[in-house]
Amino acid sequence: MNLRFDFYGRVSTEDQQDPETSRNWQRTRAQALIEAHGQIVVEYFDIGHSRSLPWKRRSEATRLLDALKDPDRGFDAVVIGEPQRAFYGNQYSLTFPVFDHYGVGLWVPEVGGPIDPGSEAHDLIMGVFGGMSKGERNRIKVRVRTAMQSQARLEGRYLGGRPPYGYRLVDAGPHPNPGKAADGKRLHTLTPDPDTAPVVQRIFAEYLAGAGLFAIAEGLTRDGILSPSAHDRARNPHRSTTAWSKGAVRTILTNPRYTGHQVWNKQYKRESLIDVDDVALAHTKAHPANVYLREIDVLPHLDGWLASAFAPERLDDTLSHLRAAAQHENSRESEAIATARATQQDCQRKLAQYRQALDEGVSPATVASWIADVEAEQARAQATLRDAQAPRSHNPDIIAQLFDNCHELARHLHRAAPEHEAPVYQALGVQITYNKETPTAKAQVNPQPSDVGIPSCRRG
């Protein structure tokens, strides 16, 4: 038998791996598996993609999936050098059925050859490696984050980023990691900037004496003291340098660094689902987006829109939209309930399989990690059921009263002092979504009965 094989591998460059070295050892391992059965004639190798990305979001893996559909694909089977590199979590169970559908074998060293679609043992082994891959990534993530937090909290180490206003960076000697020290990397620490540190001290002194943010900012501007943006134009070209703002003063007063505490991970990365209706697409990871809009460009339009949105003649239309939205929400909740119940049943089935695997001698530590993942999934399904089945009220009388109170607030809002506007926007549940492509800002309100409708606040 002389089969034509396609080799698939993956390497992430996040931890400074050498793509060529990683590709070579993965391919060598794959070649050793198939050398008596055929040869590799085509290759798909992903570089720089995290293992947590599903196959449909990896460029080379996507090309491979597309090639499976082609009867003239040029290969008979696919060989993988290391399953932990290829499959993460439940990716195997979402991908292998495609191979089986098109009659393309999948060869893996850990099963000694091609995976048998009808073998529960093979399915369990591949599930184990998917879980191990996920566990390895999570352990690395937890280990790195914990180490960074400890260095900042216990050692007071400065872990990077631009220094806050009032500080500058100075050399603190060789890096404690021998490998990094050998590469010439050095530690840095913060020290007070002789030009700007007195300004920070002045801000704290005036605030403790009872001065407000606006008064402090006005005083600094009046005395000709450069604002943080004006002081460092190279790093802040997008910000205005005309004067000190309340926001700049507030940022300094609320930064724990100025009280002697080192801080790390203020600008964290978070993972969110690409599509809540297609969990298989997995998550995307990014910094929370920050957009700076001048109040003078937004507030007049926002106040005018709020006044018109809560005008009395809009009440009937609003009630109609709420009824339609409630019906749509009920339909979606029914779907969510059905999905959550199906998930619970699937979790029960998996737990039974894992307990059986434990009885058959699989490592207790390994089974415990599987059970933990399934129990977490089961808890999410139970939370979905609780949320979907919670009672909701759409009483027209309550909504009408709420609408009238919002109208009174919005009608007088443009005459309110700036420091009084923010609590009103918060009570009305104002959210502004900025589209950088257009560019436009879309405003929405979500008022709650507990936040508005106070009779003693009729003039905003």
matplotlib code that plots the C-alpha trace (Angstrom):
import matplotlib.pyplot as plt

x = [0.0, 1.4, -0.8, -0.4, -0.4, -1.1, 0.9, -0.7, 1.1, 0.9, 3.2, 2.5, 5.1, 3.7, 6.3, 9.2, 9.2, 11.2, 8.7, 11.2, 12.4, 8.9, 7.8, 10.8, 10.3, 6.5, 7.0, 9.7, 7.4, 4.6, 6.9, 8.1, 4.4, 3.6, 7.0, 5.8, 2.5, 3.3, 4.8, 3.9, 3.0, 1.4, 1.7, -0.4, 1.4, -0.1, 2.3, 1.4, -2.1, -3.0, -4.2, -7.4, -8.5, -10.8, -9.8, -12.1, -10.1, -6.6, -5.5, -3.8, -6.3, -9.1, -7.3, -7.0, -10.8, -11.5, -9.2, -11.1, -14.2, -12.2, -12.4, -9.0, -7.4, -4.2, -3.9, -5.6, -5.1, -3.9, -1.1, -0.5, 2.7, 1.3, -2.4, -2.0, -0.7, -3.7, -6.7, -7.7, -10.7, -13.5, -12.0, -11.4, -15.1, -16.0, -13.4, -13.0, -16.6, -15.6, -12.7, -14.9, -17.6, -15.2, -13.5, -10.1, -8.2, -6.6, -3.3, -2.0, 1.1, -0.7, -3.1, -0.3, -2.0, -5.3, -8.2, -11.0, -14.3, -16.1, -13.6, -14.7, -11.1, -9.7, -12.4, -11.6, -7.8, -8.3, -10.6, -7.9, -5.3, -7.8, -8.3, -4.6, -4.0, -6.6, -5.2, -1.7, -2.7, -4.7, -1.8, 0.7, -1.8, -2.4, 1.3, 2.4, -0.4, 0.3, 4.0, 3.4, 1.0, 3.4, 6.3, 4.2, 2.5, 5.3, 8.5, 7.2, 8.7, 7.9, 6.6, 6.6, 4.4, 4.9, 5.6, 2.8, 2.9, 5.3, 7.7, 10.5, 12.3, 15.8, 18.0, 17.7, 20.5, 20.6, 17.5, 17.1, 16.3, 19.7, 18.5, 17.1, 20.2, 22.4, 20.4, 21.2, 17.8, 17.8, 15.3, 13.8, 12.2, 10.2, 11.7, 10.1, 10.5, 12.0, 9.9, 6.5, 6.5, 5.9, 2.8, 1.4, 2.1, 0.3, -2.8, -3.0, -2.4, -5.2, -7.6, -7.0, -7.6, -11.1, -10.6, -12.7, -11.4, -12.4, -10.8, -7.6, -7.5, -8.2, -5.5, -2.9, -3.8, -3.8, -0.3, 1.0, 1.8, 1.9, -0.8, 0.4, -0.4, 1.6, 4.4, 4.9, 3.7, 5.5, 3.4, 0.1, -0.3, -4.0, -4.9, -5.6, -2.8, -4.7, -5.4, -5.7, -8.9, -10.9, -10.3, -6.5, -6.7, -9.1, -6.8, -3.9, -5.9, -7.3, -4.0, -2.7, 0.8, 0.9, 0.1, 3.0, 1.4, 2.7, 0.0, 0.0, -2.7, -4.8, -5.3, -6.2, -7.1, -10.4, -11.9, -15.4, -17.4, -17.2, -20.8, -23.1, -25.1, -22.1, -19.9, -17.6, -16.1, -14.6, -13.4, -11.6, -9.0, -8.5, -8.0, -11.2, -11.6, -11.1, -12.4, -12.0, -14.8, -15.1, -18.1, -18.9, -19.2, -21.6, -23.7, -25.8, -26.9, -27.4, -29.6, -31.7, -32.2, -33.1, -35.8, -37.3, -37.0, -39.1, -41.6, -45.3, -46.2, -43.6, -45.2, -47.5, -44.7, -42.4, -45.0, -45.5, -41.7, -41.5, -44.2, -42.6, -39.2, -40.8, -42.2, -38.9, -37.1, -39.6, -38.8, -35.1, -35.5, -37.3, -34.4, -32.0, -33.9, -33.9, -30.2, -29.4, -31.4, -29.6, -26.3, -27.2, -28.1, -24.8, -22.9, -24.6, -23.6, -20.0, -19.8, -21.0, -18.3, -15.6, -16.5, -16.4, -12.9, -11.9, -13.0, -11.0, -7.8, -7.4, -5.4, -7.6, -5.9, -6.7, -10.3, -10.7, -9.8, -12.4, -15.0, -14.2, -14.6, -18.0, -19.3, -18.4, -20.3, -23.2, -23.2, -23.4, -26.3, -28.1, -27.5, -28.9, -32.1, -32.4, -32.1, -34.4, -37.1, -37.0, -40.3, -40.3, -42.8, -43.9, -46.7, -47.9, -48.7, -45.3, -43.7, -45.8, -44.9, -41.2, -41.5, -43.0, -40.3, -37.6, -39.2, -39.0, -35.4, -34.4, -36.4, -34.3, -31.0, -29.4, -29.7, -28.0, -24.5, -21.9, -21.4, -25.1, -25.4, -23.3, -25.6, -28.6, -27.0, -26.1, -29.6, -31.1, -28.7, -27.2, -24.8, -22.8, -21.4, -18.7, -18.2, -14.7, -15.4, -18.2, -17.3, -20.6, -21.7, -25.0, -26.8, -29.1, -30.9, -32.0, -33.7, -34.6, -37.5, -35.2, -32.9, -35.3, -38.8, -37.9, -40.7, -38.3, -36.1, -38.4, -36.0, -33.0]
y = [0.0, 3.4, 6.1, 9.8, 11.8, 15.4, 16.6, 19.1, 20.9, 24.1, 26.4, 29.5, 32.2, 33.7, 31.9, 32.6, 29.2, 28.7, 27.8, 25.9, 23.8, 23.0, 22.1, 19.8, 17.7, 17.5, 16.4, 13.9, 12.3, 12.1, 10.6, 7.9, 6.9, 6.5, 5.4, 1.9, 3.0, 5.9, 9.4, 13.0, 14.8, 18.0, 20.1, 22.6, 24.3, 27.1, 29.6, 32.1, 30.7, 29.9, 26.3, 27.7, 29.0, 26.5, 25.1, 27.4, 30.4, 29.0, 29.9, 26.6, 24.4, 26.2, 25.4, 21.8, 21.6, 23.1, 20.6, 17.7, 18.6, 18.3, 14.8, 15.6, 16.7, 14.8, 13.0, 10.0, 10.7, 13.3, 12.7, 14.8, 14.9, 15.8, 15.9, 18.5, 21.0, 20.3, 19.9, 21.9, 21.2, 19.7, 20.6, 17.0, 16.1, 19.1, 18.3, 14.5, 14.0, 16.1, 13.8, 10.7, 12.3, 12.7, 9.4, 10.8, 9.0, 10.8, 9.3, 10.1, 8.6, 8.2, 5.6, 4.0, 4.7, 5.8, 6.7, 4.3, 6.2, 3.3, 2.9, 4.4, 3.9, 6.1, 8.7, 8.7, 9.0, 12.0, 13.6, 13.2, 15.0, 17.8, 18.2, 18.0, 20.7, 23.0, 22.2, 23.0, 26.4, 27.2, 26.2, 28.3, 31.3, 30.9, 30.4, 33.5, 35.7, 34.6, 35.2, 38.7, 39.6, 38.3, 40.3, 43.5, 43.0, 41.4, 42.6, 45.9, 45.3, 47.5, 45.2, 47.5, 50.0, 53.7, 55.4, 57.4, 61.2, 62.2, 59.3, 58.3, 55.0, 54.3, 51.2, 48.8, 46.3, 43.0, 40.9, 38.2, 35.6, 34.2, 33.6, 37.1, 38.6, 36.7, 38.4, 41.8, 42.5, 44.6, 45.6, 49.0, 50.8, 54.0, 57.1, 60.5, 62.9, 66.1, 68.2, 66.6, 64.9, 68.3, 68.8, 65.4, 66.4, 69.7, 67.9, 65.6, 68.4, 70.6, 67.7, 66.8, 70.5, 70.3, 71.5, 69.9, 68.4, 71.4, 73.9, 71.9, 71.7, 75.4, 76.3, 74.2, 75.7, 79.2, 78.8, 77.7, 74.1, 71.7, 69.0, 65.4, 65.4, 68.7, 67.4, 64.3, 65.1, 62.1, 59.6, 61.6, 63.1, 62.3, 64.3, 68.0, 70.1, 73.3, 72.8, 70.4, 68.5, 67.1, 63.6, 64.0, 65.1, 62.3, 59.7, 60.9, 60.9, 57.3, 55.7, 53.5, 53.9, 57.4, 55.8, 53.4, 50.4, 48.8, 47.9, 45.3, 44.3, 47.4, 47.1, 43.5, 41.3, 39.5, 36.7, 36.9, 34.7, 35.5, 34.4, 33.3, 31.3, 29.4, 28.5, 26.4, 29.7, 30.1, 33.4, 36.5, 38.1, 41.9, 44.8, 46.6, 49.4, 52.9, 55.8, 59.5, 61.8, 65.5, 66.2, 69.3, 67.2, 64.7, 66.2, 68.7, 66.0, 63.5, 65.9, 66.8, 63.2, 62.2, 65.0, 63.8, 60.1, 60.5, 63.0, 62.0, 61.3, 58.5, 56.5, 54.4, 53.6, 52.7, 50.3, 48.7, 48.1, 46.7, 44.2, 43.1, 42.9, 40.8, 38.4, 38.0, 37.6, 34.9, 33.0, 33.3, 32.2, 29.1, 28.2, 28.9, 26.7, 23.8, 24.2, 24.4, 21.2, 19.4, 20.5, 19.2, 15.8, 15.7, 16.6, 13.7, 11.3, 12.5, 12.2, 8.6, 7.9, 9.5, 7.5, 4.4, 5.4, 5.8, 2.3, 1.0, 2.5, 5.9, 8.3, 9.9, 13.3, 13.2, 12.2, 14.8, 17.6, 16.2, 16.1, 19.7, 21.0, 19.2, 20.3, 23.9, 23.5, 22.0, 24.9, 27.4, 25.5, 25.6, 29.4, 29.8, 28.0, 30.1, 33.3, 32.3, 31.1, 34.1, 36.1, 39.4, 42.2, 44.5, 46.4, 49.2, 51.5, 51.2, 51.8, 54.8, 56.3, 55.6, 57.1, 60.3, 60.7, 60.2, 62.9, 65.4, 64.6, 64.8, 68.0, 70.0, 68.2, 70.7, 73.4, 71.2, 71.8, 69.4, 67.7, 67.0, 65.5, 62.4, 60.8, 61.4, 59.7, 56.8, 56.6, 56.6, 53.8, 55.8, 53.8, 55.2, 52.9, 54.4, 53.1, 54.0, 53.1, 55.7, 57.5, 57.8, 57.4, 55.5, 56.3, 53.9, 54.2, 51.4, 53.2, 51.1, 51.9, 51.9, 54.5, 57.1, 58.4, 60.4, 63.0, 65.4, 65.6, 67.2, 69.7, 67.4]
z = [0.0, -1.1, 0.3, -0.4, 2.8, 3.7, 6.7, 9.1, 11.9, 13.9, 15.9, 17.9, 18.1, 21.3, 23.4, 21.0, 19.4, 16.2, 13.5, 11.3, 14.2, 15.4, 11.8, 11.4, 14.5, 13.9, 10.3, 11.3, 13.9, 11.3, 8.7, 11.1, 11.6, 7.9, 6.4, 5.7, 4.2, 1.9, 1.8, 2.4, -0.8, 0.5, 3.6, 5.6, 8.5, 10.6, 12.0, 14.7, 15.4, 19.0, 19.6, 21.1, 17.6, 15.9, 12.5, 10.6, 12.0, 11.2, 7.6, 6.7, 8.5, 6.6, 3.3, 4.4, 5.2, 1.8, 0.1, 1.7, -0.4, -3.7, -5.2, -6.9, -3.7, -4.4, -1.1, 0.5, 4.2, 6.6, 9.2, 12.3, 14.2, 17.6, 18.4, 21.2, 18.5, 16.3, 18.6, 21.6, 23.9, 21.8, 18.4, 17.5, 17.9, 15.7, 13.0, 12.6, 11.3, 8.3, 7.5, 7.9, 5.7, 2.8, 3.3, 4.3, 7.0, 9.9, 11.2, 14.6, 16.3, 19.7, 18.1, 16.0, 12.7, 11.3, 13.7, 13.6, 13.4, 15.2, 18.0, 21.4, 22.6, 19.8, 20.4, 24.1, 23.5, 21.2, 23.7, 26.3, 24.2, 23.5, 27.2, 27.9, 25.3, 26.9, 30.4, 29.3, 27.9, 31.0, 33.3, 31.4, 31.5, 35.2, 36.0, 34.1, 35.5, 39.0, 38.6, 37.2, 40.0, 42.6, 41.1, 41.2, 44.6, 46.6, 45.0, 43.8, 40.4, 37.5, 34.7, 31.7, 30.0, 29.9, 33.3, 34.9, 34.9, 37.6, 37.1, 34.8, 34.1, 35.4, 35.0, 37.9, 36.9, 35.1, 34.6, 37.3, 34.7, 33.5, 30.0, 29.5, 31.2, 28.7, 25.9, 27.4, 28.9, 32.1, 34.8, 35.0, 37.9, 38.4, 40.1, 40.6, 37.7, 39.1, 36.7, 37.2, 40.6, 42.4, 40.2, 41.4, 45.0, 44.5, 43.1, 46.1, 48.5, 47.0, 46.8, 50.5, 51.3, 49.8, 46.2, 43.5, 40.2, 38.2, 40.5, 40.6, 36.8, 36.4, 38.8, 37.0, 33.7, 35.0, 36.5, 33.1, 34.1, 31.1, 31.1, 30.8, 27.1, 26.5, 28.7, 26.5, 23.0, 21.4, 23.2, 23.3, 19.8, 19.8, 22.9, 23.3, 25.0, 25.5, 29.3, 32.2, 32.2, 35.1, 33.6, 33.9, 37.5, 38.3, 36.7, 38.9, 42.1, 41.4, 40.3, 43.2, 42.0, 43.6, 47.0, 46.9, 45.3, 42.2, 39.7, 36.9, 34.4, 34.5, 30.7, 30.6, 27.7, 27.7, 25.7, 24.3, 22.0, 18.3, 17.8, 20.7, 18.3, 17.0, 20.0, 17.8, 16.4, 19.9, 21.4, 20.3, 22.6, 22.7, 24.9, 25.9, 23.4, 24.5, 22.4, 23.4, 22.2, 23.2, 25.3, 23.3, 20.1, 21.8, 24.6, 22.6, 20.2, 23.0, 25.1, 22.0, 21.1, 24.7, 24.8, 21.6, 22.4, 25.6, 24.1, 25.1, 21.5, 21.4, 24.2, 22.1, 19.7, 22.5, 24.1, 20.7, 20.3, 23.8, 23.2, 20.0, 21.7, 24.5, 22.1, 20.3, 23.6, 24.7, 21.4, 22.0, 25.6, 24.5, 22.2, 25.0, 27.4, 24.8, 24.2, 27.9, 28.6, 25.8, 27.2, 30.6, 29.1, 27.2, 30.3, 32.2, 29.4, 29.5, 33.3, 33.0, 30.4, 32.5, 35.6, 33.5, 32.2, 35.9, 36.7, 33.7, 35.1, 33.4, 35.5, 38.3, 37.8, 34.1, 34.7, 37.4, 34.9, 32.4, 35.1, 36.2, 32.6, 32.2, 35.6, 34.7, 31.4, 33.3, 35.8, 32.8, 31.4, 34.8, 35.0, 31.5, 32.6, 35.7, 33.8, 31.0, 33.4, 35.7, 35.7, 33.7, 33.9, 31.1, 32.9, 30.6, 33.6, 35.1, 31.7, 31.1, 34.5, 33.8, 30.4, 31.8, 34.4, 31.8, 29.7, 32.6, 33.2, 29.5, 28.9, 31.4, 31.0, 28.7, 31.4, 34.1, 35.4, 34.0, 37.3, 37.5, 34.0, 34.5, 37.3, 35.1, 32.1, 34.3, 35.7, 32.2, 31.2, 28.4, 26.2, 23.3, 20.7, 18.4, 14.9, 13.8, 10.2, 9.6, 12.1, 14.0, 17.6, 18.3, 21.6, 23.4, 26.8, 29.1, 32.1, 35.2, 37.5, 40.5, 39.0, 37.7, 38.4, 41.6, 42.1, 43.9, 40.8, 38.3, 36.8, 36.3]

ax = plt.figure().add_subplot(projection="3d")
ax.plot(x, y, z, "-o")
ax.set_aspect("equal")
plt.show()
